Amino acid sequence: MHLALPATAEFTALRHAAKKLADAGFPTRLVGGAVRDLVLGKTPSDLDLVTTAHHLKVVELFPGSRVVGQSFGVALLENEGFQFETATARKERTYLDGRHPEAIQTTTDFSVDAERRDFTINAMSCDPVTGELFDYHDGVGDLARGIVRTVGDPERRFTEDYLRMLRAVRFAARYDFALHDETRAAIEKNAALAARIAPERVREELTQMLTSRFPEKAFRLLEATGLLRYLLPEIARLRQVEQPKEFHPEGDVFEHTLLMLRHQALPFPLLAWSILLHDVGKFATARRDETGRIRFFGHESEGARLAVEILTRLHFSRHEIKVIEHAIQYHMRFASVEAMKKSRLRQLVADENFALELELNRLDCLASNHLFGAFVCALDFLHTLPAVALPPPLITGGDLIAAGLAPSPRFKVLLDALFEIQLARKIDDRAAMQQHLKQLLEADRG
């Protein structure tokens, strides 16, 4: 079987590089996800090569190239303005820590190199010059059947690199595939090993799942295989949290969250993680009032606190944590939009994260009671303000200190009140606002 290779400048550079290596006595193959995408009729974005050449030989043959993985025999090959990650074909021995092999041996046999790949759909390779496909483990068949299956013994694959269990789920969600029975059984048996995966790797895999075509499927698989309780126990326990049926006919908090993920129109990481964590505080705050109705008083604050804890654990950046924490802390404020003063609405829609939080509100309603009044109200108000921008405050903390006040929590309350007056356009110049502040302080002292 031969694949039709795209006639792009990048593929031309790839073919020329492979031919140069082959002419020097080093057969070379295109491998991994690029081949999988070509079989599916897609143009791949990441082009990786495997060659029989030593990585130092690659650097020698292609000026401008450099070694990027000395211990793994990996070089970044540069040719005709493009770069291709190029690894020396190898076979691997026993893994020490669920990620790194004890020893690496090179090979000139590409079928041996294919044996160390994770899944059959990723173990195919092709000749970049001729397009000839090499499929040692029936990856083409598994693509046609819609199956994610490990190369060889699944338990061995997963104990070699624990992250492969998450990758199996991610590929199933990406392509709407099923896990092969033996592959799934091995994940269920070894799910506890997921707790040993480096936080950064967990974060990246989960983020890709959350922003995939089928994020709901990914998290159902994570739950069903037992992985979720080791990766995000705070989310796994939401399955136990019942909700009032009149407001949440969709079911428990876990079901509600998955429905929101399903309905994402344009998934992006900050929104997807805000969705996943927006109701994480409901487990700790669930109570029944005197009428028997389930209540979740304070779940926003508890959720924001837990979100910071989870995101910090997964090594998110400070900026990402701040945005997601804010979205969770204030996601219930949209419920009062229709009763808000115009000055408060101006502040709301001018918030730098307004678009994200408005979309969070839309999905929250779509996955529950379908009460979109607040969402429509916010949109209507936004429509009347084609160029929303908050003016700089007329009064700052420095003015309060100059007026004789010592810094305290009262600062924020006072500044917010003065800013609301400014936005309501009751006072619109600094001198008048300073006079108003003076009167407030004199009245307070009196």
C-alpha positions, 0 to 999 in steps of 0.5 A: 500500500502506498500513501499519497503524500502532500505536495507541500514545501514541508513535505518536499523538504522532508522527502529531500532529507530522507533521500539524502539520508538513504543515499548516504546508506541510512534508510529513513521512515516517517512515523507516528501520528503523521502516518496515522493522519495520512491514512485517515486522509488528513494533512499532518502537522508534526512530521517525525522521522526514524532513521538508522543513522546515529543522531550525530551523523544526522547533525553532520549531514545537515548543517544547522541541525542539532542534538535535542535528546542525547540519551534517546538519540534524537536530533532536530534535523534542519533542511530547506527551512524546515525542522524535523525531529529525527530519532535513531531506530531503537529497541528498548529494555526494562523501564525503571520508573514508569517512563524512562527505559533502563537501557536503549539499543539501536537497531536497523530493523524498523519492525523492531522499532515499531514494537516499542510504540504505544498503539497500533494506530501509531506504529505505522511508518512510511517511506517519505520518498516513495510513500510506501506504507509499513504496517506491522501491527494492523494499524490500518485495520484498527483505524477502520474498526475504530479501536485503540489497541496497544502494540503487544501486551497492554499491561507491559505497555502501560507499566513501561510508561504510565502516561500511555493509559491517559493517551489511550483515553485521549485517542479514543476521545479524539477519534470517537474510538473504542478501547480494545477489550484487553487494552481497557482491562489493563488500564482498569487493572493498573489505574492506580499507577496514574497517581505516579505520573508527573503533574505536567504530563497529566495537565497536558493530557487532560487539557487535550482531552477537554478541548478534543471533539469528544471531551464528554467521552474522555471523562466517561472513560476516565471514570469507567476505567478508574483513572479519574479517582487517581487523577482528579478525585475531586471530580470523581466524587461529583458523581455522588452529588444529587441536585434538585430536579426542578433546576437540574433535570439532567442529573447529578453534578458529574452529569451536569459537568459532562453535558457542559463539556459536550456543548462547547462550541469552540473549546479552549483550555481556560474555558474547558477547565473552568467548566470542569471545575465550576461546581467542584465545591458542591460536594462539600457544601451540599445540604437540605433545607427545612423543606427538603430542597438540596442547597449548595450555599457557598459552593462558588467560594469553596469551588474557587478554593479547590480549583486553586488547589487542583490547578496548583497541583497540576502546575498551571501558571499563575495567570491561568489559575487566576482566570479560572479561579475568578470564573468559578468564584463569580459564576453565579453572579449572572443569576442577578444580571437582570436586577443589576444597576447599569453601572454594575453591568458596565463593570461586568461586561468590561471585565477582561474575562467577561467573554469566557464567563458569559460562555460559561453561563450559557453552557451552565444553563444549556446543561441544566434548566435552559433559563437563558434570561440572564444570558440574553440580558447581558448580551442585550446590554452589551449590544448597547455598548459597542465599545465598552471600556472602563475609565481610570478611577478618579480616586485611588488608594493613594488618595485614601492614604493622603486623606489620613486613612490607614490601609485596610480591607475597608479600602476596597469597599470604599474604592468600589463604592466611589467607582460605581458612582463614577460609572453611574456618571453621578460624578465625573471629575476628580475634584468633585469626587475628592470633595465627595470623599471628603464629605464621606469621611467627615460624616463617618468621623462625626 
